[in-house]
């Protein structure tokens, strides 16, 4: 029997029985915030299912796969490459999205040294849970501010800004996979005894119904990347420190990109440290290169983070990321997801009236009436220097860092530095976050001049001293603006190119890929392939191994969309 012959109405009723009618969304209006990506990607869906328990999630998955439909898992919908939304309408089966946003549990184990996170747990919530214990999660900047999920980071090997920790990674997870015999199986590799049957396992996990004696610690299995701290120090290595398709970091849920339905992950947490922030500016890229190489090799302790911002990105971030900055600065990160959801609803209303970008243009006009929000010394450095480095180190490392910077810049005519006070340090890193979303606002406000954004995240070779990109004139002339920013000590850069109206962003992006290939770079570095990048052979093979029937997030990495990994409908 062809499972896809199951009528859509029959499947919808089964889904309503599983999770409640109010949590099965249909129609363009109700599903818009789920099926349209934050920056890229959208497509039609039969329904969006929003379960409230792990058992409901399991029952919904059973219904979808038994009806022969496609499953696209989505946590927070904060991805930048369309990896958790449909990609057009050329699938050979109907798509059902399964949102985990109601499954937001965080369970502390081993006195908070580890956590078990359910699928909808956000980085921000995890950070709040750990703060009273003096600990913090893998990632504490960037995506945490827009409500990104913990599991999304694991499933996409997300990088984060912290030099010591590398990509989000674990070998301990609970997940469902659809095997080539068409049977959905629940696999418990959490290292926690929860029973044998799926219903028992999921109910006990949801309730936190397990004791310390049920938790097993296998020294052969990691709950974070144990080697990255040494890996990043190898500054003369001719390969990147980290990137999404690195086979070393593909393991079951880690890097699975929606090819499994992940119910929970078990992760290490880390001691929270008192820190000092140094703001560095220079007009000579070699200044920053030498700082990176020296601090990674000569210091006993690694920096906490080292974030780069080019002056052009600084400027666009200051103007077009101002409302994001002020929202977080005044109200905190926990209010941001609700603000984004409200923005999506308002935009959806006006788009149905044929008006696009109303909230962006309105907010931009209001922000123009307000004075500058950035500290005076940052603005002074912006005037003097093209390249900016935000360096955060532990309090114990601060005196040695200060001595080094004094010596490094003693006779310099090209650069300078200052030690931030608490307010300056916080605002410097918040500005770095605001830069990351500024290109999207610029595009919406300047639709008449801008065709679209080409957004690349690039991992350069660890020994690459020529990290400042110089584009050939035929590419440079196609761009309105370029934003360069990133995780400097890891040599991972975000490069947002704003393309002139009437030109072909895809052709420009492919030309840029060729330039990066010549430099020995890897891409994407941390946003994963989504539907923007082709999966390299090792990554595609990993996807095929996890999902032999091609029923979970098909087409990801520009792979075939058809059942059984067949091409369909003129797809990729």
FENQUI-V453887 format. One record per helix or strand of 2 or more residues. SS is the DSSP state (@ for helix, = for strand). FROM is the first residue (numbers start at 1). TO is the last residue. If there is no record, write none. Layout:
ss->[SS & SS]
from->[FROM & FROM]
to->[TO & TO]
//
This chain:
ss->[@ & @ & @ & = & @ & = & @ & = & = & = & @ & = & @ & = & @ & @ & = & = & @ & @ & @ & @ & = & = & = & @ & = & @ & @ & @ & @ & @ & = & @ & = & @ & = & @ & = & @ & = & @ & = & @ & @ & @]
from->[3 & 8 & 21 & 24 & 28 & 47 & 54 & 70 & 95 & 106 & 110 & 114 & 123 & 135 & 142 & 150 & 173 & 184 & 198 & 212 & 228 & 247 & 261 & 270 & 275 & 285 & 305 & 311 & 322 & 333 & 358 & 376 & 387 & 395 & 415 & 422 & 450 & 473 & 479 & 488 & 492 & 505 & 522 & 537 & 556 & 563]
to->[5 & 19 & 23 & 25 & 35 & 49 & 66 & 74 & 99 & 109 & 112 & 118 & 131 & 136 & 146 & 155 & 178 & 189 & 207 & 214 & 231 & 249 & 268 & 271 & 282 & 298 & 310 & 320 & 331 & 352 & 367 & 384 & 394 & 408 & 419 & 445 & 459 & 476 & 487 & 490 & 500 & 518 & 523 & 546 & 558 & 565]
//
